Amino acid sequence: MAPAGCDARKRPGANPLAGRANSPYASDMIGPRLTPLVESLPATVPFVGPEAQERARGRPFAARLGANENGFGPSPRAIRAMAEAAADVWMYGDPENHALRHALAAHHGCAPENIVVGEGIDALLGYLVRLTVAPGDPVVTSDGAYPTFNYHVAGFGGQLHKAPYRDDMEDPEALLALAGRSAAKLLYIANPDNPMGLAHPAETITRMIAAVPKGTLLVLDEAYIELAPEGTAPAIDPEDPRVIRMRTFSKGYGMAGARVGYPHRARPLICPFERGPNQFGVCPPSQAGALAALADQDWLARTRASVGASRERITRIAAESGLKALPSATNFVAIDCGADGAFARAVLAALTEADIFVRMPYTAPQDRCIRVSCGPEGAMQAFGRALPHALGAARAKAASDR
């Protein structure tokens, strides 16, 4: 299911005969020979990109604030490294990602054998599910959490069990209890959280790891960890078999388009990971850019400062319109629109009409919020101008609907 406020995009291959009855080959067409599992899945994917929305609208967005991208961009050193490596795209990327793995191991104080590099957390979550979840296996997550994980579980035949959020945060106790009752193979939690942006302290995650039921693997999605306050990332023995940490260069390092992510975990699971992923999934420019970005921690520090200032700016914009922003440990802010999901969707629709791209959570009661990415001052100004008018349009719609 697509997030509220976005139209679901059709899964490739869905309804292949639609509109083709007049084809001269119609009598011979039986469609792709899909498996029963794939045939049973919804003909949609989790997200509709801003580019697709721009094509449908016939004009570009003035402010791109909906995809949790880092609008402050990557390190200039990373850009130069990618530009220099562009001449090497005739070659496959090093399938072992040797230089990057060793640099990451040094950065995290673990062995290179504890790390695998792949094409972003989304792909790595898919590989993990494929490696560990057989059809019918139970998997636990939060109702309203990152939907791409759910998409992978459904795609490989797993059975999702969902715990509700508590106080706009994922509920570790409820997740652990549900994992115990269901004998879950995987238990997913994002810290900091997407889509609400809040974070549990390291101590909470440490206690959660200690309480993981036997036979359950905790999947700790730390996509936003570089942007979180000190004390959010727990110290975890890289050989601890109870947890796998997912990290990315997409958020703090500003390289979402390069598609570079990595899990680090005990070697017995990392070894099977090397059998599953696309061995040529990370191209030479992406490997070079990630290596240079990792080496430029000064740029990451400046990015953290810019994101922090932007979070404060979004909070002020919300307050000026009488709205409350939730505290955020990420590069986006959830803004409580003060009513229900229908009202928030109307606000989002009005912002879209005003050429401002934002998204929103899609499960109640979190769907009372819109979610706004941090970005440069020009984008903030555009959002600040549009929000009061969007709220007015939503209130007028609510009044006319009564």
DRENPAVEX-773787 format. One record per atom (N, C-alpha, C, CB): residue in one letter; x, y, z. Coordinates in steps of 0.05 Angstrom, whole numbers, plus 5000, padded with zeros to 4 digits. Atoms other than C-alpha are relative to their C-alpha. Glycine has a CB too. Layout:
! residues N
aXYZ
...
END
This chain:
! residues 402
m501749765000
m500050005000
m501750255000
m498150005024
a498549755001
a502650694982
a499350185024
a499650154974
p500649814978
p503251235036
p497750184992
p502550165007
a502249815004
a497251685044
a501150254987
a498550065026
g499249765014
g497552284999
g501649954975
g501750175018
c498750085025
c500951904943
c498449794986
c502949905006
d501350215015
d497951494888
d501949774996
d499150114972
a498350245002
a500550784887
a500849964970
a498649755010
r499150055027
r504750624826
r499649704994
r502950084996
k500550285007
k503049984789
k502649845000
k498749984972
r497750185001
r507849404799
r500549934971
r499449745016
p499450085027
p511549254734
p498949734993
p503150004995
g501150265008
g507948704696
g497149975008
g501649785011
a502750034992
a501248824729
a498150044977
a499450195023
n502149985021
n495148724684
n501350034972
n498250235005
p498549975025
p499548594622
p498250014976
p502149794997
l501850015023
l493548484576
l498150234998
l498549744999
a501949784999
a489749104596
a500350184975
a500350175025
g499949825023
g487849514535
g501249884975
g501450245007
r498650125023
r490949004486
r498249794986
r502649885009
a501750205012
a484848604466
a499950014970
a497250035011
n500149975029
n485248874395
n502749934987
n499350284993
s497450085011
s492548644386
s499649764982
s502049955022
p500150245018
p493548154328
p501049755014
p501550054975
y498950234985
y497147714379
y498349935024
y502950065007
a501550034976
a491647744431
a499449715006
a497450164999
s500850274995
s489547024422
s502449835010
s498949874975
d497650154992
d496746794435
d501250105026
d502150014979
m498849874976
m498047234496
m498949875025
m499450305000
i500850114974
i497946894563
i501350155023
i500849715002
g498849844979
g501947414601
g502549875011
g498150065022
p497650124988
p508347304640
p499349785018
p501750225015
r500550234984
r508846644676
r500950065029
r501449754989
l499349924973
l508846934747
l499449775019
l498550255008
t500550204979
t509246504809
t497350075014
t502349995020
p502449944985
p502846434850
p500450215022
p498949755013
l499549804980
l506146854905
l499950284988
l502749945013
v500049745012
v507547434859
v497350084990
v502150014977
e502749945009
e500647384828
e498250105023
e498849754987
s501749924977
s497747464898
s500650275011
s500249795021
l499249744988
l501348114914
l498450234987
l503050044996
p501249775011
p498148794905
p501650114977
p499650225021
a498749895024
a499649124838
a501150285005
a498149994976
t498949734993
t503049714873
t502749975013
t498150155018
v497549994985
v509749904902
v499850225021
v502550064980
p500549824977
p510850304966
p499950304994
p502049945021
f499749715003
f512850984940
f499750084971
f502750095011
v500149885026
v511251424881
v502050245001
v497150104993
g497949804999
g517351854865
g499050274992
g502249924982
p500849735008
p516952604857
p500150054970
p501850215014
e499949965029
e518952544785
e497549904986
e502449844988
a502650095011
a512752124770
a497850195006
a499349725012
q502049804993
q508552634806
q500350254982
q500150085029
e499649775017
e511753194766
e499049944971
e503050074999
r501050065027
r510252834701
r496950004999
r501049724991
a503050004999
a502952734722
a498950285003
a499149825024
r501049724996
r502353464743
r500750184977
r501350115025
g499249845023
g505853724681
g501850245007
g497650104987
r498149794992
r510654174721
r501749905023
r498450265007
p498250084979
p516454114769
p499150115027
p502850084994
f500349894973
f516254204844
f501950235004
f500449795021
a498249784993
a519054854871
a501849935023
a498450255006
a498450094976
a521454514935
a499649705003
a499150155026
r500150294998
r523153774940
r500749925029
r502149874980
l499750044971
l521953625013
l498549765010
l499050255015
g501650224992
g518652955014
g501449735001
g497749974982
a498750265003
a523752405002
a502249955020
a501149974972
n498050034979
n528152495063
n502950014988
n499649745015
e497449975012
e533952665017
e501550225015
e499850074970
n498349804988
n539753085043
n500550224980
n502749885010
g499849785019
g538753735007
g502550165001
g497750185004
f497549854998
f545453995031
f502349864984
f500850025029
g498250125019
g548953494986
g502449865013
g501050204981
p497750154990
p555153054992
p502550175002
p500649774982
s497449874998
s562253245009
s501150074972
s502049825015
p498749945026
p565753614951
p502149804993
p501250295001
r498050215005
r571253094959
r498649754988
r501549925025
a501450235012
a566052554944
a499250064971
a497649935017
i500849925027
i563552934883
i502449984981
i498950284999
r497650025017
r570652994856
r500849714996
r502450155013
a499350285003
a572052254870
a498249864980
a500049865027
m501950135018
m565752044833
m500550104971
m497150065008
a499449895027
a567452504774
a502449864988
a500350305001
e497650125010
e574352214769
e499649704993
e502350025021
a500550285005
a571651504773
a498049954978
a498949875026
a502050035021
a566351634720
a501249874975
a498850274992
a498750125024
a571451434666
a500249695003
a502750114996
d499750294995
d571550734699
d497349854998
d501249965026
v502650145001
v564150584687
v499949784979
v497850204996
w499950225019
w566150134630
w500649745014
w502150054978
m499350244984
m568549654685
m497749945019
m502750045014
y501750074977
y564349274735
y501450115025
y499549705002
g498949934974
g565249524806
g501349765013
g497950125018
d498750214984
d569849124852
d497849855015
d502250115019
p502250144986
p564948574875
p500549975030
p499649734987
e499450024972
e568548534942
e499950275014
e502749875004
n500049734989
n568249294952
n502350025021
n497350075014
h497850044982
h575049174983
h500850255015
h502449884986
a499049754987
a577449884996
a497950115019
a500850204979
l502149884984
l570750125022
l499449835025
l497450034984
r500450174977
r569749515067
r502150045021
r499949714992
h497849974981
h576549605099
h499850285013
h502749974986
a500349734988
a575350355109
a497750005020
a499650214978
l502350014981
l568550215141
l500749855025
l497649874986
a499250164977
a571549685186
a501850175018
a501649754991
a498349834983
a576850175210
a498350225013
a502250134983
h501849794989
h571450715220
h498449895023
h498250104978
h501850114979
h567050245262
h501549835020
h497949844987
g498550164981
g572649865298
g499249714999
g499650115027
c500650285003
c570849185270
c501749884978
c496949964995
a498550135021
a573648685221
a498650044973
a500349705005
p501349985026
p572348765146
p498049774995
p502150004977
e501850235003
e569048075150
e497350045013
e501449755011
n502649934987
n563548395192
n498350184983
n500550135027
i501449805016
i561348845135
i499649894972
i501650274999
v500650045029
v558048755067
v499050264989
v497949764996
v501049765013
v556949335020
v498149924978
v502450174988
g502050055020
g550749344977
g498750254991
g497949815011
e501249785013
e546249794937
e497750125017
e499049924973
g501949864983
g542750164994
g498649815019
g498050144983
i501450174980
i538849925055
i497649864988
i499250175023
d502450135011
d532649785013
d500749734988
d498750184979
a499250255012
a536249254972
a501149815021
a502250054979
l498950184979
l539948985033
l497849885017
l501950165018
l502350114986
l533348895070
l498849774984
l497950215006
g501050215017
g530948495010
g501749755001
g499750104972
y498250234999
y537048055011
y499849865027
y503050094996
l500350124974
l536347945086
l497549835002
l500050225022
v502550164999
v529147725080
v500249754983
v497650184990
r499750245017
r530847265022
r501849795013
r501350084973
l498250194988
l536446945063
l498749875025
l502550145009
t500850104974
t532446845127
t497049935002
t500650215021
v502950034998
v524946835113
v498949814979
v498550274999
a501350195018
a521446235082
a497050074999
a500549715008
p502949955001
p514146265059
p498649915026
p498849864976
g501450064976
g509746295120
g501450085026
g499449725001
d498549934976
d515246515169
d499050265011
d503050014994
p500949754988
p513047045219
p502250215002
p498949955028
v498249774998
v516347735218
v498650225014
v501050094971
v501249794984
v515048295267
v501050274993
v500449945030
t499349725005
t514949045254
t497950175013
t500250064970
s501949824989
s511049655275
s497950084979
s501350255012
d502149915019
d504449855243
d500450294993
d497149955012
g499449735009
g506250465203
g503050054996
g499050195019
a497149965004
a513850355201
a500749974971
a501549795017
y499049995028
y518050365138
y498849784983
y503149985000
p501550205015
p513750015086
p501649834981
p497850134985
t498450165019
t519349775040
t500849735013
t502550154992
f499450254987
f521249255092
f497649814998
f500750045030
n502450165003
n514049005092
n499749894971
n497550165007
y500250085028
y514248985016
y501849764994
y500850244982
h498250235004
h520248515017
h498949755014
h502750075011
v501150234986
v517048065070
v497749884985
v499150085029
a502350105016
a510648005030
a501049874974
a498050224994
g499050105026
g514647894966
g501349735002
g501950204989
f498750264997
f518247294995
f498249815016
f502750035014
g501950184988
g512047005028
g499950005030
g500549734991
g500149994970
g513247195101
g497450115009
g502350175010
q502549914988
q507547345148
q500650235020
q498649775014
l499549764983
l507648045179
l498250005025
l499750254984
h501449954974
h505748155252
h500850285009
h500649785021
k499449724996
k505148885271
k499150095028
k498650174979
a500649884974
a505349245338
a499450304995
a502349965021
p500549725005
p502349945343
p502250185012
p497350085013
y498249804988
y506550565357
y498850085028
y500250254982
r500849894974
r506350855428
r501250275003
r500849815023
d499049734997
d506851605437
d501750084976
d501650045026
d498749935025
d508951675364
d502849884997
d500250304997
m497550145002
m514851205374
m499549704998
m501850065025
e500250295000
e515950475359
e500449905028
e502249884981
d500350094972
d514550075422
d501749755004
d497149945007
p498250234998
p520449615439
p498749775016
p502550085014
e501250214983
e516549235494
e497949854984
e498850125025
a502150135016
a510649105448
a501249834977
a498150214989
l498750155022
l515248885391
l501249745011
l502250184987
l498850244988
l519048405436
l497949805008
l501750075024
a502150184992
a512648115464
a498849864976
a497850145016
l501150115024
l509848015394
l501949804987
l499250224981
a498050185011
a516347695370
a500049745016
a502850135001
g500050244984
g516047215429
g497549834995
g500150075029
r502550155004
r508747015417
r500049874972
r497650195003
s500250105027
s509746925342
s502449834991
s499750234981
a497550135008
a516646605343
a501250124974
a499649694997
a499249855024
a518847135293
a502849934992
a499750305004
k497350035010
k524847015248
k501450275001
k499949904971
l498849744999
l526047765243
l498350195016
l500450114971
l501449784985
l524248365287
l501350264990
l500249965031
y499049755012
y524949035252
y499450245017
y498950044972
i500449744988
i525949705286
i501950204987
i500349995031
a498349785011
a528650365257
a500550195023
a498750144976
n499249814980
n532450815305
n502350174990
n500749855026
p502549854998
p531751395292
p497949894981
p500550294994
d502350125014
d524851245265
d499350154975
d497650005019
n501349905024
n521851355197
n497249874999
n501749954973
p500349725009
p516551655188
p499850225021
p497750014983
m500649804980
m516052015255
m502550165009
m498849875024
g497649854996
g523352215265
g501149995029
g499550284994
l499050014972
l523952065340
l502049775003
l497649965019
a498050214995
a529451635370
a500049915028
a502850114992
h499550114973
h530351175429
h502950035007
h499249705001
p497249994992
p536651255470
p501449734997
p500350105029
a498550255004
a542150745462
a499349795021
a503050065001
e500650194979
e540450435529
e497549834994
e499650145027
t502550145007
t533450245504
t500649784979
t497950194989
i499350205020
i536349895443
i501749785011
i501450134976
t498350204987
t541549545485
t498249805016
t502050135019
r501850184986
r536049265530
r498349834981
r498150175019
m501650155019
m532049065470
m501649774988
m499150194977
i498350215011
i537848665441
i500349785021
i502850114992
a499750204979
a538748315508
a497549835003
a500750135026
a502550144996
a531448115508
a498949874975
a497950195011
v501050125025
v530847875436
v499549705004
v502150044977
p500650294996
p527447185437
p502049824984
p497249934991
k498250195014
k531746585418
k498849944973
k500449755017
g500850065028
g531446465343
g499050244985
g497849805001
t500849765014
t529547185327
t502550184996
t497950165017
l497949815007
l534347665292
l498950285001
l501349944973
l500949724999
l533548405310
l501350154976
l500850145027
v499149845023
v534148835247
v499850295009
v498249954974
l499949724991
l536449525270
l500850184977
l502250025023
d499749825023
d535550025214
d500950285011
d497350034984
e498949754990
e540150615230
e500750194976
e502649945016
a499549835024
a539450995164
a500650295008
a497549994982
y499749724993
y539151665201
y501950055023
y497350125007
i498549984975
i544151525256
i502150225000
i501349735005
e498049795001
e549352025233
e498850275007
e501350014972
l501349754994
l544252575244
l498750015027
l497950054979
a501350014974
a541852355312
a501850115022
a499349715007
p498449894978
p544152635379
p502049795011
p498350095023
e498250194987
e550052325415
e498549845020
e502450165013
g501450174982
g547851735456
g497749854988
g499050165023
t502150155014
t543051455404
t501049734990
t498950174976
a498950255011
a547650925374
a501149835023
a502250064979
p498950174979
p548850345422
p502749884993
p498049785007
a497650155004
a555550005430
a499249714998
a502150055023
i500850285004
i554549305401
i502449854991
i497749984979
d497950185009
d559548745395
d499449924972
d500349755019
p500650075028
p560148635320
p499649704996
p502350094982
e500550295002
e560047885333
e497549915015
e502449855011
d502550074987
d553447915371
d498049884980
d498750255015
p501750135020
p548947415334
p497150085001
p500349715002
r502849934996
r542447735358
r499150234984
r499550055029
v500749755012
v542648375317
v501650044975
v500450235019
i498549915024
i544448635248
i499350294997
i499149844974
r500349715003
r545549385239
r500150074970
r502250155016
m500149915027
m543749715173
m500850305000
m497249964987
r499149725003
r547450355154
r500050084970
r502850045012
t500249915028
t547350785091
t501650264996
t497150054992
f498949755007
f550851355055
f497950194989
f502249964979
s502249855012
s544051625032
s499350255015
s497649834996
k501149784984
k542352085090
k502150195009
k498649885024
g498149814990
g547852405131
g502250074979
g501449885024
y497949955020
y552952335074
y498950114974
y501549744994
g501249875023
g548052605022
g500449874974
g501150274999
m499450155025
m548952054970
m497749814993
m502649855002
a502250185004
a541951764962
a500049884972
a497350155004
g500050105028
g542651704886
g502349804994
g500250224982
a497750185005
a549251314892
a499449725008
a502450105015
r500850274991
r545850724927
r502349855013
r498749844977
v497950144985
v551050514978
v499049965029
v502750164999
g500750074972
g549050165043
g501649775009
g497049955002
y498450224990
y552149655088
y498849905026
y502950085004
p500550124973
p550149175144
p502649935013
p498249764998
h497750134986
h555149005198
h498849835022
h501950225011
r501250214984
r553948385237
r502049775004
r497449904988
a498350234995
a556947735263
a500649854974
a498749815020
r499150125025
r560847365209
r498249774990
r502749905003
p501750225011
p556246745205
p497750094983
p498949845023
l502149905018
l550747175175
l501150164977
l498050175015
i498849855022
i555247625134
i501049824978
i502450175011
c499150195021
c558147025097
c497849924981
c501249755013
p502250065018
p551346805070
p499150254984
p497649895015
f500749765014
f550047535052
f501650024974
f500550255017
e498349975024
e555747495002
e499049814978
e502949935007
r501150175021
r552046934965
r497650134987
r499249735011
g502649905009
g545647334958
g500150254983
g498350055022
p500249745014
p546948054935
p501149994972
p501550215015
n498949955026
n548348284865
n502950075003
n498450224984
q497149964995
q555948224864
q501050254986
q501649774991
f499149765013
f556448814816
f498050235005
f500249954969
g502149814995
g551049234850
g500950285005
g498449915023
v499049734994
v555449824870
v502150074980
v501250015029
c498349935023
c558750174811
c502650145010
c498550184980
p497549874992
p565850464812
p499750285010
p501950004977
p500349734989
p563651194820
p498750005028
p498350174982
s501350014974
s559151004879
s502049915021
s497649825000
q498050104981
q564750614913
q502050235006
q501549764989
a498149794996
a569651194902
a498850235016
a501150104973
g501349784986
g564651714926
g499649945030
g497450064988
a500450084972
a562951324990
a502650015015
a498749735001
l497450014987
l570251225006
l501050295007
l502149864982
a499249724995
a571651974999
a498250135020
a499950164973
a501949884980
a565352165038
a500749915028
a497149924993
l499350104974
l567351715095
l502550145012
l500549694999
a497549874991
a574252045098
a499650295007
a502049984978
d500449714995
d571152745102
d498050045022
d499050144974
q501849974977
q568152745172
q499550295007
q501249855024
d500549714995
d568853505175
d497550084985
d502450174991
w502449935016
w563653555119
w497549885014
w500249904971
l502350124986
l559053075157
l499350175025
l500749715009
a500549834977
a559753525219
a498550254991
a502650075015
r501449765010
r557754135177
r497149934992
r501650124977
t502750085008
t551853755149
t498249965024
t500149734984
r501650024975
r549553575219
r499150275010
r501649855021
a500749734991
a549654305237
a497950124982
a502550185001
s502049895019
s545854505174
s497349875004
s500949964971
v502550144996
v540653965186
v498750095026
v500449705001
g501149914975
g539854185258
g498750274998
g502250015021
a501149745004
a538754905237
a497449984984
a502050184986
s502450035016
s533654685185
s497749885016
s500649824976
r502150114983
r529854265236
r498750225017
r501149785019
e501049784984
e529254885279
e498350194982
e502350165013
r501549835019
r526955285218
r497349884994
r501650044973
i502650135005
i521454775202
i498250025025
i500449714992
t501649984975
t519254785275
t498950285003
t501849945024
r501049734998
r518655545273
r497850054979
r502350214996
i502149975021
i514755525207
i497449875010
i500949884974
a502450144990
a509955025238
a498750175022
a500749725011
a501149854977
a509155445302
a498650264990
a502250075020
e501149755010
e507756075261
e497249954988
e501850124978
s502650085010
s501755705232
s498349865021
s500249834975
g501550124979
g499455455299
g500249705002
g497250084997
l499650295000
l502054755289
l502349925018
l500449894972
k497850104983
k506654315331
k501749814984
k498849865025
a498150185012
a512853985304
a501049805020
a502450154987
l498950214982
l515053325335
l503050035001
l499249724991
p497150004999
p522253295360
p501149804981
p501049955029
s498950185020
s526652985307
s503049955004
s499650134972
a497150085000
a533252605306
a500949934972
a500449765019
t499550075028
t533252565230
t500350264984
t497749824989
n499949775017
n533653025170
n497250064989
n501949954976
f502749925006
f526053105168
f498650065026
f498549784983
v501649934976
v520753365216
v497149934994
v500250305007
a502950055002
a513753095227
a498550235013
a499349725013
i501549784990
i508753655236
i497149905005
i500050244980
d502750074992
d502253515273
d498150214989
d499649975031
c501849815012
c496753835232
c497550065017
c499049904973
g502049934980
g492053825292
g497349884995
g499750295001
a502650135005
a486453395264
a500549714993
a498450154977
d499750285007
d485752715231
d501449974973
d497249874998
g498650055025
g488752375170
g498850134976
g500149704996
a501349875022
a483652655123
a500850294997
a496949985002
f499249725000
f485453365143
f502950024991
f499650135027
a497249995008
a492953225136
a500349944971
a501649805017
r499850055029
r491852925067
r499150254984
r498249764993
a500849755014
a488153565047
a502250215001
a497450115013
v497749824999
v494053975072
v502149924980
v501250005029
l497950105019
l498853535033
l499150064971
l500449705004
a501049955027
a494453594970
a500350304993
a497149914997
a499749715006
a494454354976
a502950084997
a498750165023
l497249945004
l501954374985
l501049904973
l501749865023
t499350115026
t502753934924
t499150194978
t498849724995
e501149815019
e498354414885
e501750264999
e497150075006
a498349774998
a502954974909
a502949934992
a499950125027
d497450095009
d508954584881
d502049945022
d501250224982
i498450094978
i511554354948
i499749705004
i499350165027
f500150294998
f513253614951
f500749925029
f502049864980
v499650124974
v512353315020
v498549735001
v499050195023
r501550254997
r509752645045
r498849995028
r501949754996
m501250034974
m506152385106
m499949715008
m497150125000
p500450274991
p505451765149
p497349904989
p500149985031
y502450105012
y499951305125
y498349835019
y500649844976
t501650164981
t497450955188
t499150185023
t501749765011
a501149844977
a492951275241
a501249905026
a496949995001
p500649715000
p494051635287
p502350174989
p499450095028
q497749845010
q500851835258
q499350144974
q502449814995
d500749875025
d497352025193
d498750275004
d498149824984
r500949734995
r495052665227
r502350204993
r499250045029
c497749835005
c502052925209
c500750014971
c502449895016
i498550005025
i505753145147
i502949985007
i499350254982
r497250054995
r513152995140
r501650174981
r500849704998
v498649805016
v517853545115
v503049955003
v499250285008
s497150044999
s525153425096
s501450265005
s500949874973
c498349774997
c530553905117
c501250074973
c502249955021
g498849925026
g533654315062
g501050295002
g497949984978
p498949735001
p536854965040
p497950225005
p501450054973
e501849794992
e533855635059
e497950064979
e501650255006
g501949955021
g530555734991
g497649825001
g501349984973
a502250194998
a526455104999
a498450055025
a501149715001
m501449944975
m524755295071
m498250244996
m502050065023
q501649765005
q522255975047
q497549924984
q501650214986
a502350095017
a517855644994
a498049855017
a501049834977
f501850154983
f514955175045
f498650195020
f501549785016
g501249814981
g513855745095
g497850174987
g502150175012
r502149845014
r509956145043
r497549834994
r501150124974
a502350165009
a505655555022
a498449885023
a501149774983
l501550144979
l503755245089
l497550155010
l501949965024
p502549874991
p498855785113
p497749974980
p500550295006
h502050035021
h495155755047
h498949724999
h501050094973
a500850285001
a495054995048
a498249945023
a502549825000
l501750044977
l492154995118
l497350134995
l501350115025
g502549875006
g486855495096
g498349844981
g500550274988
a501550165019
a484955065037
a498949745013
a501849924976
a500950244986
a484554445081
a497750065019
a502349875015
r502249934982
r480154795132
r497550074984
r500850245017
a502449955016
a475555045077
a498849754990
a500850194977
k501050265009
k474954345050
k498649855022
k502349834989
a501250144977
a473554065119
a497250125006
a501850015025
a502649874994
a468054585129
a497949934979
a500450315000
s501950075022
s464854435061
s499149715001
s501250064973
d500750284998
d464953695076
d498149945023
d502549835003
r501850054977
r461053775141
r497150024992
r500750195023
END
